[in-house]
Amino acid sequence: MTYSEKNQRGLTLITLVFILAIFGFFVMLGLKIGPIYLNHSKVVNALAAVEETPDVETMTKRELQESLYKRFDLNYVTKVDGNDITITKHDDYLKIEIEYERVEKIAGNLSVLVEFYEFFEVGGSE
């Protein structure tokens, strides 16, 4: 018995299940990684708001930290703490760096690591 190509079109059940499994994996990955990048965009916005503060280079380190933490609280920023923030201040020079990483468990022993580094500088050079 011969089969023509006309009768052999379409996906088998195994192929359909395989495609749906791959699609489901990428959807799950997006749902796990999406909130990490949303949180990071809030960190970037808070850092930009501090940078736009009038006379930011004359503020003390303590005032800068408090301003940044208030903005983090206002925007519900999580997973960034004082150990991730470095403030360098010399006379009229100011540099604020935020460097942190997030590890998100996907399934079983599979995890994803996302690293972030943001900074801004104002004033004269070091």
N, C-alpha and C positions, 0 to 999 in steps of 0.2 A: 504494500500500500504506500503510495507516495503522497506527501503533503505539499501543498503549494505554500508559497510565502504568504498568501492571503489569509490562510488559516492560522499562521504562527505569529501573529502580531499581538502586542500587549505584554504586560508584566506578569511574572509568576508571583505567587503568594510570598515566596521566600524573598524575592527581589523587593517587593513592596514593603515587607517587614524590615528589611535591611535599610532601605531608603528612609523609612519613618524613624528607625533607631538613630541614624546619623542626624537627621533633622532634629529629633528630640534632644540629642546630646548637645548640639549647637545652641538650641533654645535654652537649655539648662545652663550652659556656659555663659550665655548672655545675661541670664537672670542672676547669676552669681557675680559676674564682673561688672555689670552695669551700675549697681549701687556704689562700688568702689570708686568708679570714675565720677559719679555724681557727687560723692563726698569730696573728692579731690577738686572738683570745680568750685565747691564752696570754700575750700582752703585758698585757692587762687584768688577768688573774689575778696576774701578777708584780707589777704596780703596786699592786693591792689588798693583796697580801701585805706589800709594803713599808709601805703605809699602816697596816697592822695591827701593825707592829713596835712593841713597847713603847718609849717615849721616842724616837720617830722624830724629833721636832723638835729634839732635843739632839745628834743625830748630825751629823758633818761631811759636807761634800759628797762627799769621797772615800769615806767609809764608805757613804754612800747609793748612790753609783755602783757600788761593789763588790758591795753587797747586791743591787742590781738586776741587774747582769751575772751574778752567780751564779744568780739565779732564771731568767734568760734561758737560761743554759747548761743548767740542770737540765731546763727544759721544751723544749729544742731550738728556741728562738726564732731565726728567721733574718730577715734584711733590716732589722734595726734596729741602728743603731750609735751611737756617742757623739755624732755630729753631730745626731742626731734627738732627743736628750734634753737638756732644759734644767732645771737645778736652781737655784731662787732661794731664798736663805736669808738672813734677817735676824733676829738674836736668837732669839726663840721662834717665828718665822714660817717656814714651809717650803712651797714649791710645786714640784712635779715635773711637768713637761710632756713628753709624748712625741708628736711630730708627724712622721709619715712618709707616704710614698706608695709605691704599687707599680704598676708597669706590666707587664702580662702580655700577651704576644703571643698572639693567637688564631689567625689564619691570614693568610698573605700580609702585607698592610700594615694589617690590622685588629688593633688592640690595645685593651685596656681599662685605664683608670686608676682606681685606688681610693685615696682619701685618708683618713687616720686622724688623729684628735687626741684624746688622753686626758690627763687631769691629775688631781691632787688637791692640796688645801691643808689644812694643819693649823697651829694656833697663832694668834697675834694677827694683826691686819691690818697691811699695809705702811705 
